[in-house]
Amino acid sequence: MRLEHSCEITYWHAWEAREFAIAAARGIPDRSYAKIPAYLHMIKEANPGTHTHYETDEKGRFMYLFVSFGQSVRGFYNAMRRVIVVDGNFLKNKYRGVLLVATTVDDRNASISKAIGTVYPQSAHGICIHYLLTNVVAFFKTKGLTALVEKASRAYMYTEFQERITEIFEMSPELGRYLREADVRKWARSLFPGERYDIRTTNPAESINSVLRIPREYLVEKKIDRRIVKAKGFQVYKVDDFKSLVKGDIYDCHIDLERRTCTCGKYNIEKIPCRHAIPAIYSRGMEVHRFTDGLYTTAAWRTAYAESINPIAVPECEWNVPTEVKLAKV
């Protein structure tokens, strides 16, 4: 204020002005919390079947909020594997608190680039620089290359990028070709055709992705293909129309195709035929995928996203809220 406007103000006045500006731009937390009962009522009006619940302590202070959309619940029960991953982020506003994020697994590791091109055709697809650098470390051992790639990726000016990429080609032509084939427009900040802002990694999603690393590592088809190879040479002894004894592995295993279980335990948990169940299925002239849980199918995946969640259709000034909801205090 002194330098730009030649105006002397106290620290207290500066702080008050800042708080006023923030409140004008973002709203006042007290008022936002007070809107929760009316907001939940309108959400339920827009989405029949939605369940909402919030709790306050003895002084009326907000404790937690739960919203379960009817459409999402139907999709979850019909198509999602019964796994929920919950992660918490600490909020930094006046009242602190924790934001909990719950996600479910739909098992579709489809091409991100293809999906973006279909759903958001006008957007640009970038790749995570962290994974690019991981590949550089793994496959190219020349000292100093990783730092050069990092500098090339974060360069804002094309001329600076050109200097770095030239150095890379001089030190390792193989790495230079690899980076070109990876499409420099996807990882070099100076060449990216869209608006990437300051986001160059997938860190915002890593807290959940790290938990899901094992379940998302392979598609169902790849798992089955690997198990078919491992099952070669196993001997199948039929007990009845559904049960078999399979030998040839470290342990003899008992398979029950009717219950979809194996004493190795893997079939029971994953609901995907294990390497012992696969030869038992083939010995009966049947298809392996018939004995894979329906939640892994494309039909189930489509069902999970078939229904929409509706936003509140009218502005706040037009909300029609019952009296008891208006009188609720948070």
Residue pairs with C-beta under 8 A, 6 or more apart in sequence:
1 7
1 8
1 9
1 14
2 8
9 17
29 93
29 94
29 95
33 62
33 95
33 330
34 329
34 330
35 316
36 54
36 62
36 65
36 330
37 54
37 321
37 325
37 326
37 328
37 330
38 319
38 321
38 325
38 326
39 312
40 52
40 54
40 65
40 67
41 319
41 321
41 322
41 325
42 312
42 319
42 321
43 50
43 52
43 67
43 312
44 50
44 52
45 312
46 310
46 311
46 312
46 313
47 69
47 70
47 71
47 309
47 310
48 70
49 69
49 70
49 71
49 73
50 67
50 68
50 69
50 70
51 66
51 67
51 68
51 70
51 73
52 65
52 66
52 67
52 68
53 65
53 66
54 62
54 63
54 64
54 65
54 66
54 330
55 62
55 63
55 64
56 62
56 63
56 329
56 330
57 63
60 329
60 330
61 330
62 95
62 330
69 309
71 307
71 308
71 309
72 307
72 309
74 307
75 303
75 304
75 305
75 306
75 307
76 104
76 304
78 300
78 303
78 304
79 106
79 295
79 300
79 301
79 302
79 303
79 304
80 104
80 105
80 106
80 295
80 304
81 104
81 105
81 106
81 107
81 295
83 104
83 105
83 215
84 102
84 103
84 104
85 102
85 103
85 104
85 105
85 208
85 211
85 212
86 100
86 101
86 102
87 100
87 101
87 103
87 207
87 208
87 211
88 98
88 99
88 100
88 101
89 98
89 99
89 101
90 96
90 97
90 98
90 99
91 97
91 98
91 99
101 208
103 208
105 212
105 215
105 216
106 301
106 304
107 215
107 216
107 219
107 220
107 295
107 296
107 301
108 301
109 216
109 218
109 219
112 125
113 125
116 123
116 125
117 125
123 194
124 185
124 192
124 193
124 194
124 196
125 186
126 186
126 187
126 192
126 194
126 196
126 200
127 182
127 186
127 187
128 200
128 201
128 202
129 150
129 153
129 154
129 187
129 200
129 201
130 201
130 202
130 203
131 202
132 149
132 153
132 182
132 187
133 146
133 149
133 150
135 178
136 145
136 146
136 149
136 175
137 146
139 178
140 172
140 174
140 175
140 178
142 171
142 172
142 175
144 171
145 168
145 171
145 172
145 175
148 164
148 167
148 168
148 171
149 164
149 168
149 175
149 179
151 164
152 161
152 164
152 165
152 168
152 179
152 188
153 187
153 188
153 189
153 200
154 189
154 200
155 161
155 164
155 188
155 189
155 190
156 189
156 190
157 190
158 190
158 191
160 190
161 184
161 188
161 190
161 191
165 176
165 179
165 184
168 175
168 176
168 179
169 176
179 187
184 191
185 191
185 192
185 193
186 192
189 196
189 200
202 209
209 216
218 226
220 272
220 292
220 296
223 272
224 272
224 273
224 278
224 288
224 289
224 292
227 273
227 274
227 275
227 278
228 275
228 278
228 288
230 275
231 275
231 276
231 278
231 279
233 248
234 246
234 247
234 248
234 249
234 275
234 276
234 279
235 246
235 247
235 248
236 244
236 245
236 246
236 279
236 280
236 283
237 244
237 245
237 246
237 247
238 244
238 283
238 284
239 245
242 256
242 257
242 258
242 259
243 254
243 255
243 256
243 257
243 258
244 254
244 255
244 257
244 280
244 283
245 252
245 253
245 254
245 255
246 252
246 253
246 254
246 255
246 276
246 277
246 279
246 280
249 264
249 275
249 276
251 263
251 264
253 262
253 263
253 264
253 276
254 262
254 263
255 261
255 262
255 267
255 276
255 277
255 280
256 262
257 277
257 280
257 281
257 284
257 291
260 267
260 268
260 271
260 277
260 291
260 293
261 267
261 268
262 268
262 274
262 276
262 277
264 274
264 276
266 274
267 273
267 274
267 276
267 277
271 292
271 293
271 295
271 296
272 292
272 293
272 296
273 281
273 288
273 291
273 292
277 291
278 288
281 287
281 288
281 290
281 291
282 288
294 300
312 319
